[in-house]
Amino acid sequence: MKHGFYGFIILTISYILLDVMLYYRLRHWYGKKPYWSKIQLLFWASILIIAGGIAYTSVRFGAPPISPPWYGNVFVGFAFALMLCKMIYSLLILIDSAAGLPFEFYLKFNHKESKYPAYSPTRRKFVQTSGVVLAGLPFTSFLYGITIGKYNYQVKHIKLPLANLPSAFHGFKIAQLSDIHSGSFDSKSDVLRGIDMVNELQPDLITFTGDLVNSRTIEVEPYMDIFSRLSSPNGVMSIKGNHDYGMYYRWLNQEDKIKDQLLMDQYHKELGFDLMKNENRVLTKGNESIAMVGVENWGLPPFPQVGDVDLALKGVEHIPTKILLSHDPSHWDAQVLKHPTHFDLTLSGHTHGMQFGVDLSWIKWSPVKYKYPRWAGLYQEANQYLYVNRGFGFIGFPGRVGIMPEITLIELQQAGV
């Protein structure tokens, strides 16, 4: 948690410094213009909107976790988009200043004058226009993300050949959901549409790889009737993610936190989710079986490391095909690949693709890749696979830009068939 706090402080200080620089540059450009007072009004209004968005978010995470109103999410998203817009514009000015100042110092040091001054009207016009374009494009994208993108569910169809797969499971379809984050939703009808999309795929098994809520179990209460609709011949198998342990809420006492965790287990049962806590389940067709193994959250610090692969494997060591549910993809590189037991496939989530990036057939990029090298889609090492779901819901920024919410359908196939 300390790393996140320090990161927030650094980001806040950086934003304030950029905002101060932007104000003085705007005053330098427009201070003598008759419309300067209007520009000042817009500038201070933007600060109030951004401060209001931060304050609203802080209150929301400390308030009773009922579903937020749609206009609250739109306001927070707009404030975030506005802050990003201003930061991009300010960074362009900073780059321009860094490039121009050495040239100015050179001229003054050598007592020279140039007919192409560093801050000529032509250059100023170029910087102003470029700043508006470069900041405006992501701003409009973010407006789309907070209104439409966050519920623009995308189904990813994956056909996956597994070397150890029994013939009886050839064509077996597994639907994966991850990172629901119930406490962020503001539209029950849109959430229901997403759940209906899962059922329409007619999977043989549905898996959920963690983060049912943001901070407290009761956030899922308004959506119990919706998530309980998930249905498949082999049910719904689930695990917990880092947000499902009550670690992001300030509890009055330890007893309340324990009650929250007991309620989490109870609600999984009421939803019809078979919650695996370092456990396994065996699926059998005829005389052939595969093992579904589910661990508690295991992530790099500061995330919980309570996943125990050895404990989860007890009783299924002899089954050749094993599929692991583990919320955090960091677990795959840190432990799963090194484990003496072979896991054909690991299903994870956690990253959300940062809810921002480029996700096309020919290019895939998000800033989250610099923290999580395995951040979205399918990865392979030898004959072991990892699939990282981009998440069904959203948290923090109430939107999706470029990285849409995902429903995954994996069809298992025998290798070479």
N, C-alpha and C positions, 0 to 999 in steps of 0.2 A: 504493500500500500504506500510505503514511503516513496518508492520510485515514481508512482503515479502522481503523488502530491507534488514532488519536486518538479516533475515534468509540467504540471499545470502552472506552477509558479513561474517557471522559465517562460512558458508560452504567454502567460499574462503580461509579464514584464516586457517581453519582446513586442507584444501587440501595442502596449501603451507607448513604448518608444517610437514605434512606427507611426502611431496615430499623432504623436506630438510633431514628428517630422512632417507628416502629411499636412497638418494644420499650418505650420509655418511656410511650407512650400505653396499652399493654396493662397495664403495671405500675401506672399511675395508676388504671385501671379495676378491675383485679382483684388488685392487690397485697395487699389485706387479706382476700381470699377464701380459703377453705380449699383450693380447687382451683388456686391460683396456681402451685404447684409443677408440676402437670400441664401447665398452659399454657406455663410456661417450658420444660419438656421438649419439647413439640411445637415451640416456636419454635426452639430450638437444633437439634433434629432436622432441621427444614426447612433451616437454614443448612448443615448437614453434607451433606444430600442435594443441594442446589444446588451446593455447592463440589465434591462428588464428580462431579456431572454435567459441570461445567466442566473438571475435571481429566481425566476419562475422555475427553472430546472432544479435549482438547489432546494426550493420549497417542495417541489413535487417529490423528490427522492426522500424527503423527510416526512411527508404527509401520508395519511392513509392511502394505500395503493389501490384506489379505485381506478377504473379506466379513465385516462385523461380525455378532456373534451377535444374534438378535432381542431377547434380554433387555437387551443393551447399548443398543440403540436405544430400547427402551421406557424404560429408566432415564434416559437423556439427555432424552427427550421429557417424562417425568414431572417431572424437575428443572426443565426449561424452563417447563412449565405451572405448576409450583408457584411459581417466581420471578415469573411474570407475575401470578399470583393475588395474591401478596403486594404487588406493585407497585400493582396496581389498588386494593387495600384501603388501602394507605398513601397513595396519591394522594387518595382520598376523605377520609381524615383530614386531609391537608394542606389540602385545599380547605375543609373544615369549620373548621380552625384559622384559616385566612386570613380566613374570613368572620366568625368569632366574636371574634377578638382586637381588631379596631377597636372593636367594640361594648363590650368589657370596658374598653378604655382610655378610651373616652368616659365611661363610668359613673364610673371612678375619678378621672378628671381633673375631673369636675364634682361629685364627692362625692355621687353618687346611687346608689341601689340599685334594682334591678328585680325584680319578681316573676317575670320571665321571663329568668333568667340564661342567659348564652351556653352554658353547659355543664350544663343541667338534666338530670335523669334521663330525661325524655321525649326530649329531643334526643339524648342519648347512646344510648338504645335505638334511635332511628331510624338514627343513623349506623352502629351495629353491625349492624343487620339489613340495611340497604342495602348495606353493604360486603360482607357474606356473599353476598347475592344477585348483586351486580354482579361479584364476583370468582369466584363459583361457576359462573356460566353459561359464561364462556370456559374455565374449568378443565375442565369436562366435555366441552366441544367439543374441546379439545386432546387429551384422553384418547382421544376417537374418532379424531382425526387421526393419532395415533401408532400406533393398532392397526388401523384399517380404512381410513381416508381415504387413506393414502399409496399404496395399491394399488387405489383405487376409480377405475379408468380410465374416462374419459368420451370418447365419440366425438363430435366436432363436425363436422356435415355442412354444407358451404358450397357453394352454387351461385354461381359467379362469372362474370358476363358481361364479356368482354374485347373491346374495339373492334377490335383487330388480329388476333383469333384466326382462323386458317385453318379452313375448313369441315371439313377432315379431322380436326381436333382437337376438334370440338364433342362434348361429353360425355366428354372425356379426364379421367381421375380421378387426382389426385395425393394420395398419403398423406404426411403430414408427421409426423415424430417430432423431438423436440428435447430437449436437456438430460437425457440418460440418467443420468449420474452413477453409473457402475457401482459405485464404491467405497462407496456408501451402502446398497446393497440388502442385505436380510437374509433374502430368501425367493426361491429360484430358481423355485419353482412359480408364485408370483404374477407374476414377471417373464415367465415363459413364457406365462402366460395373456394378458398384455398383447400380447406379440408375435403370438400366435395370433389375437387380435382384429384386428390390422393385416392379416394375411394373409386373414382371412375377408372383409374389405372388397373383396378382389380389385381393388386399384388397378392402373392402367396404369403407374404409376411411384411409387416410394417415395423420399422425400427425408429426410435427416437433417441438421439445422441446428446441430450442434455441441454440445460438452461431453459427450464420451463417458465421461470420467473426472473425478475430483475434483482429483488432483494428479499421479499417475504412471500411465503407460500400463498397467502390469501389473495395475492394478485390474480391467481388463476380462477378464482371463484366465478367471475362473470362469464367465463368461457368454458366451464365444466360441461355444459350441455352440448357445446360445439365439438370439443376435442374427444368427448366420449363417443362420437359418431364414427371415429376411425375404426375400420373393420377389415379383417382379412381372415382366411381360413386358419392361419397359425397365430392370430392375435397381434398384439402390439408389444414389442419388447423395448424396454427403456433403460437409460442410465441417468445419472445426475451430472450436471456441469458445475463449474465453479460458482455460478450465481445461485445455485440451488442449495447452498450450505448456510445461507443467512449471514454471510461474512461481509455484506455491504450495507448492513443496517446496524444502527447503534441500539442494541438491546438494553433495556433497563436492568436486566439481570440474566444470569446464565439459564435460569429455569425457563424464561420466555423463549430463549433460543432453542432449547431442547424441545419445547412444545411445538415450535415452528417446524423442526425437523421430523417430529412424529406426525405432524399434519401433512408434511410433504409425502411421507410414505403412504398415509391414508388416502390422500387425494389421487396418487398414482393408481391405487387399487380401485377407487371409485370411477376413475376414468377408463378402467379396463387395461391399464398399462402394467405389464409385468416388469417391475423394477428389479434390476440386477445390481447387487452391491457386492462386487467381487464374487460373482456367482456365474453359473452357466445353465444353459438349457439345451436339451438334445432334441433335434427334429428328425423324425424317422419316416421313411417311405419304403414300404416293403421290408426288406432286410438291410437297408442301407440308411446311414445316418450322417448328419453333419452337426457340429457343435457350435452353438452361439454363446460367446463368452462376453460378459459385461463387467467392466471394472468401474470403480469409483473414480472421481476426477484425479488425474495425475498431470500436472503441468509444471513448467519451470517457475521458480520463485518470482512473484509472491503468491502464486496460485497453489491451492491445496495439492498435496501429494499423498493421497490416501488410497490410490489405486494399487491393487496387489494382484499381479498377473498369476503368480504361483498359487495363491489361494483360489482365484477364479477358475483355474484349470483343474482343480481336484475332481476326479471321477471321469474326466473326458480325455485323459492323456492318450488313450488308445484310438480315439476317433481321428482319422487322417485329415479331414477337412474341418478347419476351425476358422470362424469369422469373429473378430473382436470388435466390440463397441467400446470406444475410448474417446471421451469428449475432446481432448486437446491433442492436435496432431504432433505436438512436440514429443509426446509419449512414444510415437513410432520410432523416431530416430534415437531417442535417449535410451529406450529399454526394449521395445518390441522387436526391432530388427536384430538386436544382440541376444535376444532370449533363445535358449536352446530349443524351445518348442516352436515349430513352424506355424505361423498364422498366414493363411492364404490371402485374407482380406481384412483390413482394419477400416472401420467407418468412424469418421470424426467430424467435428464442426468447429465451433469456438471463434474462428477468425472473422466471420461475417464478410470476408473479403474487404473488411473495413467499411462496407457499405458505400465504397467509392472507388472508382477505377475504370479500367477498360477491360471488357470481357467479350472479345470477338474470337471467331474461329482461327484467325491468323495472328492475333496478339492478345496477351493477357497480362495486365499490370495493375498493381495497386500498391500504395505506400506500405501496406501491411506486410508485403513480401520481405521487407528489410528486417522485420522481427520474426516472421514465420516463413521460412523458405518453402514449406509445404502449406500453401494458404488457400487453394481452391482447386477442385477437380481431382483428376486421377494421377497418381504417382506410382512408380514401379521400381523395385530393387530386386534383381534376379527374378524369382517367381513369387514374390510377395507384393501385394498391392495395398495402397492407401487411397481412400477417397475422402476428400474434405468438402463437406456440404457448405454452401455459402450462407445458410441460415434462412429460416422461414420468417422471422420477425426482425425487429430493429431495436436498438437501444442507444441512448445518448442523442446523436443526431437523428431526428424523427423522419428519416427518409432513406432513399436508395438512389445513388447516382452511378450509372454504368454497371454496377454489380447488383443484379436483381435478386429478389427472394427466390429460394430454390426448393423444388421438390425433386428428389432423385429417384429414378427407377433403374435398378441394376438387375440385369438378367444374367444369371449364372449359366455358364456353358462349360462343357467338357473340352479341354484343350485338344485341338486337332479334329474336332467333330464339325 
